[in-house]
């Protein structure tokens, strides 16, 4: 997200969703290119929350 200069996760997540659709339409397996991982982020109160993240193949 940061590398592509997106400031908000929800905007970047829309890009990922569209890329998944394109990947599937190209007869590729989504799981081969979009590895879903989780990461812990700190929220305002100092507590941590799990957020979905992706390890992209390219």
Buried (B, 14 or more C-beta within 10 A) or exposed (E): BEEEEBEEBEEBBEEBEEBBEEBEEEEBEEEEBBEEEEEEEEEEEEEEEEEEBBEEEE
